[in-house]
């Protein structure tokens, strides 16, 4: 694995890439085929307010200036046209106005080039600006499915971070590595993908060793545990996402026992960092249920799906929409067609309520399958 890790890090800052496409969205069924793998390894949406959590889920809004020690006062920002324009780009990105954000990031790059050529800014500030803009543009490319562009930009972003002296163990490097690992998984570079996932997990795990001991200490009430600061939350969130992403990779590769361990650990981090009332907790429950479905442990899968449905209903969680379709799939497998129709219909209504287009499509597919089986069953009875 060590040699693979070296290869992954080398690939992260140089090398050739292949052209591909990605389907944005959340697909929870175990699918077949390369295009399906793209969806299967998708990043999950979340309502979490933690920036690093959003970042790993394909919703990052750029590396911040503070990571490079550029803590500018409000007055300094207002008087610095480059910083002000970057701030506007990030704001547009946060508001999901991707076209405007993309234009502003490019304007920032052009302005930075002009300023460094005229010696109005130093080479160091130019490198900082370029790294920040590349990171923002990479996230937009990732969100819009332009993975070829995203990969190149993430590599350049990582170069810039390392040139600034950022440690390989820094959360920002781990975040970029996780995104690159997912891209490698999609394009079929399994060795690099697995090395990337392992790099993220092995880098983050030691940072949280003492915190995990506290979580596992049954004698001390949770309320007595020291609160996590934002950096530790980011660290834990990144580790949880790496575990979940690697688990989905292993599931697709049919390495079920290994995937189970990853999902169980991911669930622990989702529970302690985000809580039961988070979309990410529901996502991991669903991943576990998917694993149980494909390994024919239907009762365990059903128990998890019902738990997730109850939590989603109680806390009004968007990701709960997909659980109904997976529950319907179990009923279909067990030939409980009426229950399948009820579950899929509930999923359809839930997805419509939360405007969850992918879950809506899943529910429609589930209903069609159930209707087909019901029709076939009716025809069989008529013929007999």
N, C-alpha and C positions, 0 to 999 in steps of 0.2 A: 504493500500500500504506500510505503514511503516514496518509491520511485514514481508511482502514479500521481502522488501529491505534487512532486516536483514538476511532473509533466503538466499537471493542471495549472499550476502557478505560472509556468512558462507560457502555456496557451492563453493565459489570462492577459498577457501583455504583448503577445505577438502571434503570428501564424495566419493561415488561410481559414476561411469559413465558407460554408455552402449556403446557397440561397434556399429559403424556406418560407413558410407562412405559418401564422398561428391563429387559432380561433379563440377570440376573447370570450370569457364567460365561465360559468361554473357548471361542469357536467359531473354528476356523481356516480353514474353507472360505470361498471368496468367495461370499457369498450375495446374493440379490436381494430388494428390498422394504425399506420403512422399518424394519419390526420386525427384519429381519435385520441392517440397518446398525447397530442398537443393539448387537447382539452382536459385530458385526465390529469396532466401535470400542471394544471392552471394554478394561478395564484388566487387566493380567496379574497372576497371583499369583506370588509369589517367596518363596524361603527366605532372602533376603538379610536381614542384621541391620541394615542401614543405615536409620535411621528415615525419612529423606527419600525413599529408594527406595520403601519400603513406602507412603509417603504418596501418591506419584503413582499407585500401583497401586490406589488405592481402599482402602488399609489404613492410612491415617494415624490416629494416636492422639492428635491434638490438637497445637496449637502449644504450645510449652513456655513456662513462666514466664520462663526465662532470656532469651528473645527480647525481653522487655520490661524487662530489667535487674533482675528481681526474684529474685535468687539468695538464697533464704532458707536459713538453717541448719536442720539437722534439728530442733533445739529450737524454732526459730521456726515451722516447719511444724506441729509437734505442737501448738503453742499457738494456731495460726491455724485456726479451724474451717472457714473458707471454702477455704483452701488444702488442708487435709486432705481435705475432701469432694471437691475437684477431683482430687486425687491418687487417691482411691478410684474416681472415675469413669473416669479414664484407665486404671487397672489393670483394671477390668472390661472396658473397650473392648479393651485389648490381649489379654485372654483370650477375646475374641469373645462375651462375654455382653452382647449389644447391648441387650436389654431393661433390664437392670440399669444399664448405662452411660447409656442414654437417661434413665432415671428420675433418676439421680444428677446428670446435667448440668442437668436441669430444677430439681432441688432446689437446686443451686448458684445458678442464676439467681434463684430466689425468695429465697434467703438473701441474695444480693448486693443485691437491691432493698430488702429489709428493713434491711440494715446501712447502706446509703447514706441511706435515709430517716431513720434514727435518728442519722445523722452518726457512726456507728461506723467507717465507712471513708470515704475521700475519693472525690470524683467520678472522679479518675484511676484509682484501684484498681477502682472499679465498672466503668469502661470496659474496663479490662484483663480483669476477670472475664467480662464479657459477650462480649468478643471470643474469649476462650478457650473458653467454653461453646458459642458459636455455631459455632466451628470443629469442635468435637467432634461436635455434633449434625448438622452438615452432612456430615461423613464417614459417620456412621451412616445418614443419609438416602441418601447415594450408594451405600453398601453394600447397602441394602435396596431400591433401585430407586425411591425417592421423589425423582425428579430435580427436580420443581417446588420442593419444600421445600429440597433441596440447593442449588439455584441461588440462592434468596433468602438462605439462610444464608451461603453463600460470599461473596455481595455484601456482606452486613453485616460479615462477618469482614474482608474487604478494607478496608472503610471504617474499621473499628477500627484495623487495622494502620497505615493511612495517617494517621489522626488521631494516632497515637502517634509519627509522624515517621519511620516505616519507609520506606526508599527504594524506589522502583518497581523497582529492580534486585535487591532482596533475594530470596534463594531462596524465602522464604515467599510473597512476592507472585507469583513465577513459578509456584510449586506450585499456588496457587489459580487462577491464570490458565490453567494447563494443564487443570485440572478443568473450568473454565468453558468452555474451548474445546471440550472433548469433549462437553459438554452441548449447546452451540450446534450442533455437528456432528450430533448425534442429532436435534434438533428441526428441522433443515433450515435453520438460519441460517448458510449456507455462508460468506458474507462475513465475519461476525464470527468464525466458527470458524477460518477460514484466517488472519485477522489475529491471532487469539489464539495459534495455533501458531507463527506467524512472530515474534510478540513474544517468546515463550519462547526460541525458537532464537536470535534476534538478541541477546537479552539475555545468554544464557549463553555463546555462542560466544567473545566477546572475553575472558571470564574464563579460558578454557582454552587460549588461543592458544599460550603457551609450553609447556604440557604436551603438546599435540598435536605440536608440533615435536620434542619429545623422543621421542614414540612413533614418529615418522616417521624419526628419525635412525637409520639402519642401522649407522652406524659405532660408536656407543656402546652397549655391552651394557645391556640393560634393568635389570640388577641395580645399575647405577651411577646410575640415575635417582633423584632424591629421592623419598621416599615421599609419598603424598598424605595430607594431614590430612583430618579428617572433613568439614570445610566444603567442601574441594575435591572430595571423593568425592560429597557431596550435589549439588554443582554439576554434576559430570559425569553423575551418575545422572539428574538432572532433564533435562539436555540429551539424553541418550540416550533417555529416555522420550518427550520432545517430538518427537524425530526419528522414533521408531517410530510414535507416534500420528498424526503428520502424514502419514507414509508410508502408513498404512492408510487415512486419509482420501483421499489422492491415488489410491490403488489403487481404492477404491470409485468415485471419480470418473473412472476409466479414464485417468488421467494417468500412464501407466506409467513413462515415462522419468524423470519427476520423483520418483516413488515409489521407483524403484531407487536414486537418489542418497541419499534419506533412509534407506532400509534399510541401505545399505552403511555410512553414517556411524554409524547406530545400532549396527550390529554391531561397529564399532571401539570404541565406548564400552563396550558390554557385555563385550567381550573384555578390555579393559584395566582396567576398574573392577571387574567381577565375576568375570571369568575364564571359561574354557571349561566349567568344572564348575558353572555356574549355570543355573537355569531360564530366566533372562532371555536368556542367549545362545541357548538352544534356541528360545525364542519368536521371536527375530529371524531365526534360520535358517529357521524355519517360515514367517515372513512373506515372506522372500525366495523360498522355494520356492513359496509361493502365487502370488507375482507371476510366476514363471517358468511355472507351470502355466497361468494364464489367458492368458499370451502365447504358449502352445504351445511353450515351450522345455522339453520334458519331461526330457531328459537332464540338463540343469543342475539342474532341480528334484529329480530322483531323487538326484543326487550330494549335494545339500545335505541331503536327508531321511535318506540313509544315514549321513552324517556325524553328524547330530543323533541318530539312533537309536543309533549306536555310543557317543557321548558320554553319552547318557541311560542306557544300559545300564551303562557303566563307573562313572558317578557316582551312579546311582540317582536320576535326576531325574524328578519328577512330570510335567512338561510334555512329556516325550518320548512320552507316551501318544498324543497327537494325531498325531504324525508317521506312525505306522503307517497310519492311515486315509487320510492324504493320499498315502502311497506306494501304498496299495491303489487309490486313485482313479486314479493314473497307470496302474497295471496294467489297470484296467478300461477306460480310454481306449484302451490298446494291445491290448485284447482278450486279455490274458494272465490269464484268469479264475482258474486254479489259483493263480498267484502272488498275485492280488488276495485270494483267500480266505485264504491263508496270512498275508498282511500284516494283514488286518482281524481275523483271529482272534488274532494276536499283540497287536494293539492292544486288543482286548477284554480279554485276560488282563492286560495291562499296566495298563490303566485300572482294572480291578477290584482289582489289587494296591495301587494308590495311591489308591483311592476317588475317582477322577477321573470324576465323573458325566457331564460334558459329553463327554469323550473316549469314554466307554463308549457313550453314545448315538450318537456319530459312527461308532464301530466297528460297532455293530449295523446302522446304516443302510447302511454299506459292505458288510457281509455280505449283507444282503437284496438289494442291487443286484447283487452278484456272483452270488448264487444265482438271481436272476431271469434274468440273462444266460445262465448255465449251463443253466437249464431251457429257455430259448428255443433255445439252440444244440442241445440234445439233441432237442427236438421237430423242429427243422429237419432234422437228420440222419435221424430216424425217417421223416419224410415223403418224404425223397428216396430 
